């Protein structure tokens, strides 16, 4: 992605009266300019989607606050409609109780976003989502509905079966558990390997190499953590890519340096322009969408007070 185009999109976003600010504005701008886009960000389309969401959801139902702007930007940036998202959200919420897999995160908004962006078939995908969600639902002491919904939706959009997801996760889990350095990350590693269809041994080795190599990149080291390095390893980042990501991060000096916002944005730009390497083996866009959605929402939730209300229904 051209950083100039991103800055132009950011200027347009911040010019909106009552629009997002701070890190939220930058991630909104990024969401409006997907790598496949051939033109400038269409803020008018985003505002129209945002207005539809506000009219349908009011001020209390998720997504709320700045997250609503990011949802609107993702939908508009990928040529999707608010009505399609709302229809999926309502259908997921309606099927929540019958599915018997616990409460959906944010009233089904997170899952509906991924499914809408992926362009998945409607009825069949909803059934598959709930089946996968039930299969991968962790025990209560490490449950995180936001993560479960995100990964279940991405797998469902890719037409994965619950059996395959569970099998792939279990196989990867054993690999991470057998290495002392990754034992504490075994569940994260397993779900990332299954999502990106990557060999666990290769992801583990890339993670260990990244963990060592990042010590020589001060800006990256102080902004990231082992969870981010593991995610990058699953997405195909190698030590050779770190100078590129670091240079991009330095080019984003205008981005508010709160938490890992600048680092996440730099890596998303790298990811959006990646056409080779392990990530190129992912046939469907759902995994890439999930990665973008997870990073954008996680960072914005952590860096903006308004976004903390996103769990409301």
C-alpha positions, 0 to 999 in steps of 0.5 A: 500500500502506498503510504501517501494514499493512506495519509490521504484517506486519513485526511478524508476520514478526520475531516468527517464531523463526528468521525473517528480520531487517533488510532481509530482514524488511522485504522479506519483509513487503512480499512478503506484502502484494501490492497485490491482497491484501484482507487482512493478511499470512498469516504462517502460510501463509508459514511452511508454504511455508517448511517445505515448501521446507526439507524438499524442498531441505535447507540447501544448495539454492537458495533458501537463508537469508533468500532462502528466506523471501522466496520463501516470502512471495512464493508465499504472498502470491500464493496459490501453493504450494511444490509448484508452485514445486518442480515447476517448479524440478525441470523447469527443472533437468532441461532445463538440459543439453538446452537448451544455453543454459548453466547456470541461476542458482541451480539454476533457482530464480529462473526457477521463482519468476517462472513460478510467480507468473505462473501460466503454463502448465507444459510449453509455458512451459518450452520457451518459456523455454529458447528465449528464454533462448538467444535473449537469452543475452549473450556470456560477458564480460557474462553474468549468469545471474540477469538472463538467467533473470529476463527470460527467465522473465518473457517466457515467462510473457507468451507472447512469442516469442524472435523478438519479444524479440530484435527489440524489444531490438535496436530499443531498443538502437539508440536508447540507443546513439545518445545519449551519455548512455545509451550505457553503459546500452544493454543495460539499457535495451534489455532493460527496454524489451522487458520493459515493452513501452515505446518506447525513445525515451520511456524514454530521455527519462524517464531523462534527466528523472529524472536531472536532477530527482533532484538536487533530492531529496537522500534519493533522490539519495544512495540511488539510482544511474543503474541505478535511475533507468533502471529507474524510467523503464521502469516509468513514473516521471516527475519528478512522481512523485519527491515521492511516492516520497520521502515514502514513503521518509521514512515508512519510517524504521524500515527499515534504511538499508543500500544502497538498501533503503529506496529500493527498498521505497518505489518498490515500494510506489509501483509496487504502487499504480500504476494509470495511466501507461505501466505500465498498458499491460502486459497481463500481471503477469509484468513487475510480478512480475519487477520486484518479484522483482528488487528484493527479491532484489537488495537482500536479497542485497546487504544480508544475509550469509546471502543471498550463498549463494543461488547455491548449488545 
